[in-house]
Amino acid sequence: MTDLIRKTETIRCIEHLQLTENLILALDDAVQAESVAQAIYSLQQLNEQWY
């Protein structure tokens, strides 16, 4: 359940940052999902610093 919640939150971040659908699809790949989530978190932090 926690993974589903984290995935949903990450998808919202992707949509908010207007990133590609490929990142959403990568969340379904266990090998890529953690890296994608970390990258989105970093981008979100940068976005918050700028605005």
Backbone atoms as SQL, in Angstrom:
CREATE TABLE atoms (id INTEGER PRIMARY KEY, chain TEXT, resi INTEGER, resn TEXT, atom TEXT, x REAL, y REAL, z REAL);
INSERT INTO atoms VALUES
  (1, 'A', 1, 'MET', 'N', 0.819, -1.200, 0.000),
  (2, 'A', 1, 'MET', 'CA', 0.000, 0.000, 0.000),
  (3, 'A', 1, 'MET', 'C', 0.861, 1.262, 0.000),
  (4, 'A', 2, 'THR', 'N', 1.915, 1.249, 0.790),
  (5, 'A', 2, 'THR', 'CA', 2.796, 2.408, 0.840),
  (6, 'A', 2, 'THR', 'C', 3.399, 2.693, -0.527),
  (7, 'A', 3, 'ASP', 'N', 3.790, 1.633, -1.248),
  (8, 'A', 3, 'ASP', 'CA', 4.352, 1.820, -2.582),
  (9, 'A', 3, 'ASP', 'C', 3.340, 2.455, -3.518),
  (10, 'A', 4, 'LEU', 'N', 2.085, 2.057, -3.421),
  (11, 'A', 4, 'LEU', 'CA', 1.041, 2.629, -4.259),
  (12, 'A', 4, 'LEU', 'C', 0.841, 4.104, -3.931),
  (13, 'A', 5, 'ILE', 'N', 0.865, 4.452, -2.665),
  (14, 'A', 5, 'ILE', 'CA', 0.726, 5.858, -2.263),
  (15, 'A', 5, 'ILE', 'C', 1.904, 6.670, -2.772),
  (16, 'A', 6, 'ARG', 'N', 3.116, 6.124, -2.604),
  (17, 'A', 6, 'ARG', 'CA', 4.309, 6.838, -3.084),
  (18, 'A', 6, 'ARG', 'C', 4.267, 6.999, -4.602),
  (19, 'A', 7, 'LYS', 'N', 3.838, 5.958, -5.303),
  (20, 'A', 7, 'LYS', 'CA', 3.747, 6.034, -6.763),
  (21, 'A', 7, 'LYS', 'C', 2.746, 7.115, -7.171),
  (22, 'A', 8, 'THR', 'N', 1.605, 7.167, -6.514),
  (23, 'A', 8, 'THR', 'CA', 0.586, 8.177, -6.825),
  (24, 'A', 8, 'THR', 'C', 1.120, 9.582, -6.576),
  (25, 'A', 9, 'GLU', 'N', 1.815, 9.774, -5.460),
  (26, 'A', 9, 'GLU', 'CA', 2.392, 11.087, -5.156),
  (27, 'A', 9, 'GLU', 'C', 3.455, 11.472, -6.173),
  (28, 'A', 10, 'THR', 'N', 4.255, 10.503, -6.592),
  (29, 'A', 10, 'THR', 'CA', 5.295, 10.776, -7.585),
  (30, 'A', 10, 'THR', 'C', 4.673, 11.143, -8.928),
  (31, 'A', 11, 'ILE', 'N', 3.607, 10.461, -9.306),
  (32, 'A', 11, 'ILE', 'CA', 2.910, 10.791, -10.560),
  (33, 'A', 11, 'ILE', 'C', 2.368, 12.216, -10.491),
  (34, 'A', 12, 'ARG', 'N', 1.812, 12.605, -9.363),
  (35, 'A', 12, 'ARG', 'CA', 1.328, 13.990, -9.208),
  (36, 'A', 12, 'ARG', 'C', 2.464, 14.985, -9.362),
  (37, 'A', 13, 'CYS', 'N', 3.627, 14.669, -8.804),
  (38, 'A', 13, 'CYS', 'CA', 4.791, 15.549, -8.942),
  (39, 'A', 13, 'CYS', 'C', 5.215, 15.660, -10.404),
  (40, 'A', 14, 'ILE', 'N', 5.212, 14.525, -11.108),
  (41, 'A', 14, 'ILE', 'CA', 5.567, 14.530, -12.526),
  (42, 'A', 14, 'ILE', 'C', 4.604, 15.418, -13.300),
  (43, 'A', 15, 'GLU', 'N', 3.324, 15.270, -13.021),
  (44, 'A', 15, 'GLU', 'CA', 2.323, 16.083, -13.718),
  (45, 'A', 15, 'GLU', 'C', 2.492, 17.556, -13.375),
  (46, 'A', 16, 'HIS', 'N', 2.751, 17.850, -12.112),
  (47, 'A', 16, 'HIS', 'CA', 2.928, 19.234, -11.674),
  (48, 'A', 16, 'HIS', 'C', 4.158, 19.869, -12.333),
  (49, 'A', 17, 'LEU', 'N', 5.236, 19.100, -12.427),
  (50, 'A', 17, 'LEU', 'CA', 6.463, 19.613, -13.040),
  (51, 'A', 17, 'LEU', 'C', 6.422, 19.531, -14.567),
  (52, 'A', 18, 'GLN', 'N', 5.358, 18.971, -15.111),
  (53, 'A', 18, 'GLN', 'CA', 5.139, 18.842, -16.548),
  (54, 'A', 18, 'GLN', 'C', 6.261, 18.051, -17.228),
  (55, 'A', 19, 'LEU', 'N', 6.595, 16.913, -16.637),
  (56, 'A', 19, 'LEU', 'CA', 7.612, 16.041, -17.194),
  (57, 'A', 19, 'LEU', 'C', 6.946, 14.983, -18.068),
  (58, 'A', 20, 'THR', 'N', 7.761, 14.214, -18.764),
  (59, 'A', 20, 'THR', 'CA', 7.230, 13.282, -19.764),
  (60, 'A', 20, 'THR', 'C', 6.521, 12.078, -19.145),
  (61, 'A', 21, 'GLU', 'N', 5.655, 11.493, -19.951),
  (62, 'A', 21, 'GLU', 'CA', 4.916, 10.300, -19.553),
  (63, 'A', 21, 'GLU', 'C', 5.859, 9.113, -19.355),
  (64, 'A', 22, 'ASN', 'N', 7.024, 9.161, -19.997),
  (65, 'A', 22, 'ASN', 'CA', 8.003, 8.079, -19.837),
  (66, 'A', 22, 'ASN', 'C', 8.391, 7.889, -18.378),
  (67, 'A', 23, 'LEU', 'N', 8.426, 8.974, -17.606),
  (68, 'A', 23, 'LEU', 'CA', 8.770, 8.853, -16.197),
  (69, 'A', 23, 'LEU', 'C', 7.674, 8.124, -15.429),
  (70, 'A', 24, 'ILE', 'N', 6.435, 8.363, -15.806),
  (71, 'A', 24, 'ILE', 'CA', 5.326, 7.647, -15.168),
  (72, 'A', 24, 'ILE', 'C', 5.430, 6.162, -15.490),
  (73, 'A', 25, 'LEU', 'N', 5.702, 5.842, -16.739),
  (74, 'A', 25, 'LEU', 'CA', 5.832, 4.438, -17.143),
  (75, 'A', 25, 'LEU', 'C', 7.016, 3.771, -16.462),
  (76, 'A', 26, 'ALA', 'N', 8.086, 4.516, -16.220),
  (77, 'A', 26, 'ALA', 'CA', 9.268, 3.953, -15.568),
  (78, 'A', 26, 'ALA', 'C', 8.974, 3.535, -14.133),
  (79, 'A', 27, 'LEU', 'N', 7.941, 4.120, -13.525),
  (80, 'A', 27, 'LEU', 'CA', 7.588, 3.743, -12.154),
  (81, 'A', 27, 'LEU', 'C', 7.072, 2.310, -12.065),
  (82, 'A', 28, 'ASP', 'N', 6.644, 1.741, -13.194),
  (83, 'A', 28, 'ASP', 'CA', 6.184, 0.356, -13.207),
  (84, 'A', 28, 'ASP', 'C', 7.337, -0.635, -13.318),
  (85, 'A', 29, 'ASP', 'N', 8.536, -0.135, -13.615),
  (86, 'A', 29, 'ASP', 'CA', 9.724, -0.976, -13.732),
  (87, 'A', 29, 'ASP', 'C', 10.468, -0.948, -12.399),
  (88, 'A', 30, 'ALA', 'N', 10.527, -2.085, -11.739),
  (89, 'A', 30, 'ALA', 'CA', 11.142, -2.151, -10.402),
  (90, 'A', 30, 'ALA', 'C', 12.586, -1.674, -10.407),
  (91, 'A', 31, 'VAL', 'N', 13.291, -1.882, -11.504),
  (92, 'A', 31, 'VAL', 'CA', 14.695, -1.480, -11.584),
  (93, 'A', 31, 'VAL', 'C', 14.817, 0.042, -11.642),
  (94, 'A', 32, 'GLN', 'N', 13.908, 0.703, -12.347),
  (95, 'A', 32, 'GLN', 'CA', 13.981, 2.141, -12.556),
  (96, 'A', 32, 'GLN', 'C', 13.204, 2.962, -11.534),
  (97, 'A', 33, 'ALA', 'N', 12.238, 2.373, -10.894),
  (98, 'A', 33, 'ALA', 'CA', 11.296, 3.133, -10.065),
  (99, 'A', 33, 'ALA', 'C', 11.965, 3.946, -8.966),
  (100, 'A', 34, 'GLU', 'N', 12.892, 3.367, -8.243),
  (101, 'A', 34, 'GLU', 'CA', 13.544, 4.079, -7.140),
  (102, 'A', 34, 'GLU', 'C', 14.346, 5.266, -7.658),
  (103, 'A', 35, 'SER', 'N', 15.074, 5.078, -8.755),
  (104, 'A', 35, 'SER', 'CA', 15.855, 6.168, -9.334),
  (105, 'A', 35, 'SER', 'C', 14.958, 7.293, -9.825),
  (106, 'A', 36, 'VAL', 'N', 13.862, 6.925, -10.447),
  (107, 'A', 36, 'VAL', 'CA', 12.917, 7.932, -10.938),
  (108, 'A', 36, 'VAL', 'C', 12.329, 8.709, -9.768),
  (109, 'A', 37, 'ALA', 'N', 11.935, 8.011, -8.719),
  (110, 'A', 37, 'ALA', 'CA', 11.361, 8.680, -7.548),
  (111, 'A', 37, 'ALA', 'C', 12.364, 9.642, -6.928),
  (112, 'A', 38, 'GLN', 'N', 13.620, 9.231, -6.827),
  (113, 'A', 38, 'GLN', 'CA', 14.646, 10.108, -6.268),
  (114, 'A', 38, 'GLN', 'C', 14.885, 11.327, -7.152),
  (115, 'A', 39, 'ALA', 'N', 14.901, 11.122, -8.458),
  (116, 'A', 39, 'ALA', 'CA', 15.096, 12.237, -9.382),
  (117, 'A', 39, 'ALA', 'C', 13.942, 13.227, -9.300),
  (118, 'A', 40, 'ILE', 'N', 12.720, 12.721, -9.213),
  (119, 'A', 40, 'ILE', 'CA', 11.545, 13.592, -9.102),
  (120, 'A', 40, 'ILE', 'C', 11.604, 14.387, -7.816),
  (121, 'A', 41, 'TYR', 'N', 12.003, 13.731, -6.719),
  (122, 'A', 41, 'TYR', 'CA', 12.122, 14.421, -5.433),
  (123, 'A', 41, 'TYR', 'C', 13.141, 15.558, -5.541),
  (124, 'A', 42, 'SER', 'N', 14.280, 15.302, -6.178),
  (125, 'A', 42, 'SER', 'CA', 15.303, 16.333, -6.353),
  (126, 'A', 42, 'SER', 'C', 14.782, 17.484, -7.205),
  (127, 'A', 43, 'LEU', 'N', 14.091, 17.164, -8.285),
  (128, 'A', 43, 'LEU', 'CA', 13.525, 18.208, -9.139),
  (129, 'A', 43, 'LEU', 'C', 12.477, 19.029, -8.403),
  (130, 'A', 44, 'GLN', 'N', 11.690, 18.359, -7.576),
  (131, 'A', 44, 'GLN', 'CA', 10.675, 19.063, -6.801),
  (132, 'A', 44, 'GLN', 'C', 11.334, 20.027, -5.818),
  (133, 'A', 45, 'GLN', 'N', 12.425, 19.600, -5.192),
  (134, 'A', 45, 'GLN', 'CA', 13.137, 20.475, -4.263),
  (135, 'A', 45, 'GLN', 'C', 13.699, 21.700, -4.986),
  (136, 'A', 46, 'LEU', 'N', 14.260, 21.495, -6.166),
  (137, 'A', 46, 'LEU', 'CA', 14.761, 22.618, -6.969),
  (138, 'A', 46, 'LEU', 'C', 13.624, 23.554, -7.351),
  (139, 'A', 47, 'ASN', 'N', 12.514, 22.978, -7.748),
  (140, 'A', 47, 'ASN', 'CA', 11.355, 23.782, -8.149),
  (141, 'A', 47, 'ASN', 'C', 10.875, 24.652, -6.985),
  (142, 'A', 48, 'GLU', 'N', 10.846, 24.083, -5.789),
  (143, 'A', 48, 'GLU', 'CA', 10.407, 24.846, -4.625),
  (144, 'A', 48, 'GLU', 'C', 11.374, 25.962, -4.280),
  (145, 'A', 49, 'GLN', 'N', 12.664, 25.755, -4.533),
  (146, 'A', 49, 'GLN', 'CA', 13.654, 26.806, -4.269),
  (147, 'A', 49, 'GLN', 'C', 13.491, 27.977, -5.225),
  (148, 'A', 50, 'TRP', 'N', 13.116, 27.687, -6.462),
  (149, 'A', 50, 'TRP', 'CA', 12.989, 28.728, -7.472),
  (150, 'A', 50, 'TRP', 'C', 11.729, 29.557, -7.305),
  (151, 'A', 51, 'TYR', 'N', 10.671, 28.928, -6.740),
  (152, 'A', 51, 'TYR', 'CA', 9.389, 29.638, -6.640),
  (153, 'A', 51, 'TYR', 'C', 9.025, 29.879, -5.237);
